Structure formats: structure tokens, C-alpha cells
């Protein structure tokens, strides 16, 4: 397995997720650099309902494990089938803005061939679909 060690910069601090490093294997909705920038997710209704829906969606995806869940924060590890590379996936809900910020980053290597961006966009499509219910 090529899991690598869990990064020390995981978690939200003062309403912020960690910025991406200079490597092109990370996306973050709080990062202003074009290479790393990805849109946050927006929701209607309660923040609790939005985070419950998001947790249920992401937990059903193959190779993804919930590691930490706190109020307005979710952290998952995403393992690839091939060789067991692990990516770190975080969500931070900002209730006052009705938005959920996201960060997805590879632990090892330089390029991820766009996989973190693709994963976040797939989750966004599922999250935006009205057919998926949180309850």
C-alpha cells in the first residue's frame, strides 16, 4: 500500500481549510490560485441536513472511509483500488454563507492526473441532485 502518513495540516482552523501546496495534486475552494481553485458547494435548508446528506453520499462511494466528523466538518480518506494511494478529503460547512468548502489532496506524488478535481465534481453532482435524500 502507498497510503503515506496522515498529514498534520488536516482539519479546519478559524474557519479555514489548509491551503494546497505547490503541487498540482490538490484542489481547495478556499484557495485563490487558479491551479487549485474549485467552487464550494451551496445548500438550502439547515446546515445539519446538508452535512448529513453530504456524509451519506460520500460514505457510499467506493474506497472512501469517514475518519473524523465534528460539527460542520467531515474528513474522509480515499484509497485507490490500484496500489492503495490515499487522498485526504475535507468538507467545512459555513452555515452563515449556506456553503460547504472542500479540500481534496493526494498524500504522495506530484500529479494526480486531475483525480481530486474529478472526485469533488462527482460529489457535487450527487449533492446537487434532488433525487438523493439525506433521510
C-alpha positions as CSV (number, residue, x, y, z in Angstrom):
1,X,0.0,0.0,0.0
2,X,1.1,3.5,-0.8
3,X,-1.0,5.2,1.8
4,X,1.6,7.6,3.2
5,X,1.2,9.3,6.6
6,X,-1.8,11.3,7.5
7,X,-0.9,15.0,7.1
8,X,-0.6,17.2,10.1
9,X,-2.4,20.0,8.4
10,X,-5.8,18.2,8.3
11,X,-8.6,20.0,10.0
12,X,-10.2,23.4,10.0
13,X,-8.7,26.3,11.9
14,X,-10.5,29.6,12.3
15,X,-13.0,28.7,9.6
16,X,-10.2,27.8,7.1
17,X,-9.0,24.6,5.5
18,X,-5.3,24.3,4.8
19,X,-4.1,25.7,1.5
20,X,-2.8,23.4,-1.2
21,X,0.9,23.0,-1.5
22,X,2.6,24.0,-4.8
23,X,1.9,20.5,-6.3
24,X,-0.9,20.1,-8.8
25,X,-2.5,17.2,-6.8
26,X,-4.8,19.3,-4.7
27,X,-8.0,21.3,-5.0
28,X,-9.5,23.6,-2.4
29,X,-12.4,26.0,-2.6
30,X,-10.6,28.4,-0.3
31,X,-7.5,28.6,-2.5
32,X,-7.4,31.5,-4.9
33,X,-4.7,30.1,-7.2
34,X,-6.3,29.0,-10.5
35,X,-4.5,25.7,-10.5
36,X,-6.0,24.7,-7.1
37,X,-9.3,26.6,-7.1
38,X,-12.6,24.7,-7.1
39,X,-16.1,26.0,-6.3
40,X,-17.6,25.4,-2.9
41,X,-21.0,23.6,-2.6
42,X,-24.0,25.6,-1.8
43,X,-27.1,24.3,0.1
44,X,-30.6,25.3,1.0
45,X,-32.1,24.4,4.4
46,X,-30.3,23.5,7.5
47,X,-26.6,23.1,7.8
48,X,-27.1,19.9,9.7
49,X,-29.3,18.4,6.9
50,X,-26.7,19.4,4.3
51,X,-23.8,17.8,6.2
52,X,-25.9,14.7,6.8
53,X,-26.7,14.4,3.1
54,X,-23.0,15.0,2.2
55,X,-21.8,12.4,4.7
56,X,-24.2,9.8,3.3
57,X,-23.3,10.5,-0.3
58,X,-19.5,10.4,0.2
59,X,-19.7,7.3,2.6
60,X,-21.4,5.3,-0.2
61,X,-18.5,5.9,-2.7
62,X,-16.1,3.0,-3.1
63,X,-12.8,3.2,-1.3
64,X,-13.8,6.1,0.9
65,X,-13.8,6.0,4.7
66,X,-15.1,8.6,7.2
67,X,-12.2,9.4,9.6
68,X,-13.5,12.4,11.5
69,X,-16.8,14.1,12.0
70,X,-17.3,17.2,14.0
71,X,-19.9,20.0,14.0
72,X,-19.7,21.5,10.4
73,X,-16.7,19.4,9.5
74,X,-16.1,16.0,7.7
75,X,-12.8,14.3,6.9
76,X,-12.5,11.2,4.7
77,X,-9.7,9.1,3.4
78,X,-10.0,8.0,-0.2
79,X,-8.0,4.9,-1.2
80,X,-7.5,3.9,-4.8
81,X,-8.1,0.3,-5.9
82,X,-4.7,0.1,-7.6
83,X,-1.8,0.3,-5.2
84,X,-3.8,1.9,-2.4
85,X,-2.8,5.5,-2.9
86,X,-4.7,7.7,-0.3
87,X,-6.1,11.1,-0.8
88,X,-7.5,13.3,2.0
89,X,-10.9,14.8,1.5
90,X,-12.3,17.5,3.8
91,X,-15.6,19.4,4.0
92,X,-16.2,22.5,6.1
93,X,-19.7,24.0,6.4
94,X,-20.0,27.7,6.7
95,X,-23.7,28.0,7.9
96,X,-23.9,31.8,7.7
97,X,-23.0,31.6,4.0
98,X,-25.0,28.4,3.2
99,X,-21.9,26.9,1.7
100,X,-19.6,24.0,2.2
101,X,-15.9,24.4,1.4
102,X,-14.0,21.5,0.2
103,X,-10.3,20.4,0.0
104,X,-9.1,17.2,-1.6
105,X,-5.4,16.4,-1.8
106,X,-3.1,13.5,-2.6
107,X,-0.7,12.5,0.1
108,X,2.0,11.2,-2.2
109,X,3.4,12.0,-5.6
110,X,3.3,15.2,-7.7
111,X,0.4,14.9,-10.1
112,X,-2.9,13.2,-9.6
113,X,-3.9,13.5,-13.2
114,X,-6.9,15.6,-12.1
115,X,-8.4,12.9,-9.9
116,X,-9.1,15.1,-6.9
117,X,-10.9,17.6,-9.0
118,X,-12.9,14.8,-10.7
119,X,-13.9,13.3,-7.4
120,X,-15.1,16.6,-5.9
121,X,-17.1,17.4,-9.1
122,X,-18.7,14.0,-9.0
123,X,-19.7,14.5,-5.3
124,X,-21.0,18.0,-6.2
125,X,-23.3,16.4,-8.9
126,X,-24.6,13.9,-6.4
127,X,-25.1,16.5,-3.7
128,X,-27.0,18.8,-6.1
129,X,-29.3,16.0,-7.3
130,X,-32.7,16.4,-5.8
131,X,-33.2,12.6,-6.0
132,X,-30.7,11.9,-3.2
133,X,-32.4,12.4,0.2
134,X,-30.5,12.8,3.4
135,X,-33.1,10.9,5.4
